Every structure is written in C-alpha cells, then in structure tokens.
C-alpha cells in the first residue's frame, strides 16, 4: 500500500494577484493543471489580460473533442478590489483552493482581509472571451443565463478541426448573487440572459452576514461542471458529483482516486533519499501525467456528443474522447497497467470510427495513435477474438480511405513526398507502420488479398534511404532526390523503424556501422534501446541512465537564481506564489510550482498540458538537440524507470533496459503481482550483468507481455562495469518484419 503521507492533500492553492499590464499580449504557458484520472476538466492558473490590466484567473479547460488539442475555456476571475479590472496593491491576494471532479471542479475563494476584518464584498468575473482555445478554430458564440440567485448556466460554441465544439457549463455559488452585469454594459438592471462573442459577466457578493462574525466570512465557494451535450447535462453533472458534498469531501475523494490509480505500481525502496527520492517522485508524477488523457466524454446520465455531432447514449461501454495525439508509449502503458480502462478506449475509438461519415479512426495524418491502440490491444490479448473482424475493418477503411489526400498520395507514389510536408520522412515511417499493423491483423484473419495489397507499403520508408550508406534522402513526387538546406536534417531519422529494426540495421551497412551511427546521432527517446542490435548494448544502458537522471535533475525545484533546492520541504500544498520557478522546462512545471519538496506529495503535483506528455527538458544534460526537441514523454519515463520499453507497439514484446529502483511491484489485472528488482543497484553499479526470470537465466533482449502478466520476479543483476560479452543475435533479438 502506498504510504498515505505522500498524499496529504489533493488541494492546490493558487495566489491570484491583480497586477498592472506590462505587455499587451503576454505569452502564457499553463502549468499545474488539476484534474482527476481521465477527467474531462483541467483547472490551471491563468494570466488574463484586458484593456485595464492583467490579472490571474482560474482557467477551466473542458476537453470535448477527439483531439486533446481542442477544448472550451471558462475563466473565473476573483477580484478583491471595488472596481473590477483595476490594479490593486500586490500584497492584496485572493487565495483559492481547488478540488477536481471527473466533469468539473469546486473552488474555495478566500478574499483578503482589510485591517484585520474579513472582506465584506467580493467580485467574480465569468469570462467567456477565450472560450475557443487550443490548436483549432475561433469562438463563434457564447451566452450566460441566470437561473436563480445562486446558479448560472451557459454555453460556448467554437470552431473545431472536424466539427463544431460545444461547451456547456453550470456554475453554482455558495452565496446569493447581489447583482451582476456584463462588462462594458450600462444596462440596469441587467437582463438575466446575455450573449455575444466576447462575453464577460461580473457577479458581486456579500461576504459577511450582518454584524456578527462567522468562520466563513470573506469566503466564497464556487462549484463548476461541464457537458458537451447541453446545459441541463452540465447542471446534472454538478448536482450528481458535487451538490451534497463539502469541499473537504471532494478533496478526500480526489485523493482516494489518485491513490487507487497510482497504487498499481509500488516502489519499495525506503532507502531512497536525495536524487533517488526525486526520481521516485518524478516517476509518480509521470504516471499521473499518463492518466490525463483520454478523458471521460459522457455525462452522468450516459449521454454524450458523438463525433458525428449527434447526441448518443452509451449503453455497453463508458465513452471517452481526447484520443489523440499521444506518445507512442502512452497506450501500451495503459494496456499493461490499466487493461480495463484500455478496453474502454478501444470501444470509444471504434465508436468514433462508426460515427464518422467516411468511417475513419480518430487522429491526424495516418491515424497512427488509434491504429496503434487497436493493434497493441489485440497483440496483448486484452480483447475478445470476436472483435478481430471489426478491428481489421476499422484499420482497413482508414488506410485505404479516398477522403484523406495524404493517404491517397502515399498509396499512389509509395511514400510521402517532400513537397507535401516538411515531416515527409516521419510521415512515411508512420505510413509504413500503420500498414504493418493492418498486415498483422489481416494475416490473423487469413485475408491474403489484403496482405498482398498492402505488403509494399510496409517498407515504404525504403524509398527514402540511400542504398549505399543507409542515410535518409527525401524524395520529390517525380522520385527525384530532394535537395535543400534542410535536406540533411533528417539523415538519421530512419535509424529507428519500430516494426523492422533488422532491415534498418542492414541498410545502415551492418551492426558496427549502425552502432557508429547511433553514437553520432542526436538523442531521441527510443535511441538507448536500439543498442541491443549492436555489439555494445551497455552503451544504451549508459544513455538510459543519463537521460533518466537528466529528467530528475530538471524536475527538482530550484531557487530563483537557478540553483537546486536540496532540502526536503513540507509535503503540504503551498501557495504557488511562494515557490520560485525558473520557467522553461515542463519538469519544473510538473514538480516545482505546487510544492517545494523533492520527495513526496505526488498527487499534489499531477499535471497534464499537451498530450505529448513531456516531463523534462534534458537537452543540456545529454547534449545536442536533447530528447524529442528537449522533451521526454511521461510514458517513456515510467517504462524506462521500470527497466523495459515497448519499442514496437503491436507486438507483445518489451525491450529490456535498466531499472531505476531496487524493487518495483506491479499489481496485475487478475490479482497477480510482477516484481522487478535490482538489489545491487547503486550509483556505482549501473550496468546490467545478467537477467533472471523467476529464478532462471534469461538471455533474450526482450520479454513478452504474456510472460509478465503471469506474474513473477524479473531480476536484474547489476555491476560496476559493462558486460561487454552480453550481446544479442537471431531469436534473442526483438521482433522484426524482415528477419534473417
């Protein structure tokens, strides 16, 4: 059982200070989103600007689309001053605490006292002007309806990448509304229904009850809930999830949710201190990040807005959305640790496919994330065999569709030409991979015609490889080589072909040449695991240690001058304004702002942000361009810290790496336990000398999902020097489509 001391409170304190504007359009990067696992609403601290000044606000991001880059935004702006929007002194702050629910959040807002007395009045601005947020679209329309003295409902309509975005909300205050008006409006009294494209409404409240003092003087509680169906759905979500519960109860429920979800992995290393404790802390933060998406799409009454923009009722499954984008390790991690949840993701992806007019899986480009999810779920036997025809049909329709120009061009030419996209090499590899996924499913059904039709596309990447040196050389539509200033930027991008590594090594002119190429290339997340195809797998172990240590270093809180904080602080939630941050790395946004501790309160430090789930900037630590442009996916960090990685999703294999903890216990679906241990692990002993599986020597570079799910002990024997004779060939190497 995870120690409860690591989860003291799942309440986040924001300091909301009204400041004068220094820039017209300040750049804002959200940090410290508060949410429950797979919850539809993420709450962040937001810097809002207007003509009078800019100030802090509580931003509610409601994810309502298949893309996690699309969401509706509702801002709550508490204001302690008498005149809304005007700057006040920096010492007058509004302290807020937030507890999230699956479809909303509750805030406790404490207005600043004056001369020792509680504030008598307070204002909260409901700002819908940024309602269309994310990568796509503009705000089309919004409205607010005053239901009664305590309750407000409304809607935000926005453009989306594929369909109209619907954000319906309900807000309920703990005190009666004294008066309200739309900003910029002189109408008095205000009409109880207001609409517009940049709508913002200010609500004023009495914060005391007469002359007698009460404990809650100066405090306002605000409950919010959202729905993609209608305002009634939002109100129903609010009443079901929050109405009969106190703020403390919601905090406790949020805490229990995170304890339950994170308890699937137990790190039993009580000697961990300093960097080891920080690594343990970042591990759980990364695991929590991996549970930010997909998000629950249905209301409490099981209604949801489908990808066809119609209202449906989920009868046989719990419906999720926000299915893409995702790192390649995100779905394999959930399939391993949360198979029941992953079955729901599969059902949701198939439902989106059926609701789509052209019957496409959700996603961009070649729909790699959705295809990966279906193929990996099938390969790891978490789905009934009766679903195989439906999985195959969904992927077949997607990879053959005439409605995506990129798909048609790749099928016609054989690859993605350089004129089409600056990412033509990566897209061609993706095109090859999704067709390989289809071959794996189609061959399982005996569909020989389909296999023969798409077989050439599985090796489409070969068009972009130089025959002599194996370097990447982009091509034009007419098959001529593409030459430009950036034509050599991706020369090593095809060193990693997830489904065909043996071919990648051969085309690099063999194991020795391939190893030299790996030594010289810029770092990317999968790079350390590619060394198993060389004569020096220990180099990958060294690189893994460097990368994970760099992530931990980047995640540790720093002083204002950038120096590391080495003392362990309080585990209790702290005021954001009290913690120094240097900005610039996602790891600091995960670990730094909510608490100044290096060893606990993981659930306080949960964070979401982009679906790519970066956990740290490690460019400076490892040299070159760093990992993935300076960002490491959270799922990669979780897998790598446990000593294994799904290099080719769609197979049941995990490539073995190097564990970061002496003992990790994984709770499996059927009640069994998997123990991953490295008892001799230390700063000095950082090389894998040998591996044992259930007490027997294990000489493969990978282990299968089926073996892990049976439970047992995976033991790594560590040493201070590399095992230079420990190499892998033939069947001891992981899967490759073309294998000698």
Buried (B, 14 or more C-beta within 10 A) or exposed (E): EBEEEBBBBBBBBBBBBBBEBEEEEEEBEBBBBBBBBBBBBBBBBBBBBBEBBBBBBBBBBBBBBBBBBBBBBBBBBBBBBEEBBEBBEEEBBBBBBBBBBBBBBBBBBBBBEEEEEBBEBBBBBBBBBBBBBBEBBEBBBBBBBBBEEBBBBBBBBBBBBBBEBBBBBBBBBBBEBBEBBBBEBEEEEBEEEBBBBEBBBBBBBBBBEEEEEEEBBBBBBBBBBBBBBBBBBBBBBBBBBBEEBEBEEBBBBBBEBBBEBBEBBBBEBEEBEEBBBBBBBBBBBBBBBBBBBBBBBBBBBEBBBBBEBEBBEBEEBBBBBBBBBBBBBBBBBBBBBBBEBBBBBBBBBBBBBBBBEEBBBBBBBBBBBBBBBBBBBBBBEBBEEEBBEBBBBBBBBBBBBEEBEBBEBBBEBBBBBBBBBBBBBBBBBBBBBBBBBBBBBBEBBEBEEBBEBBEEBBBBBBBBBEEEBBBBBBBBBEEEEBEEEEBEBBBBBBBBBBBBBBBBBBBBBEBEBBBEBBEEBBBBBBBBBBBBBBBBBBBBBBBBBBBBBBBBBBBBBBEEEEEEBEEBBEBEBBEBBEBBBBEEBBBBBBBBBBBBBBBBBBBBBBBBBBBBBBBBBBBEBBEEEBBBEBBBBBBBBBBBBBBBBBBBBBBBBBBBBBBBBBBBBBBBEEEEEBBBBBEBBEEEBBBBBBBBBEEEEBEBBBBBBEBBBEBBBBBBBBBEEBBEEBBBEEEEBBBBBBEE
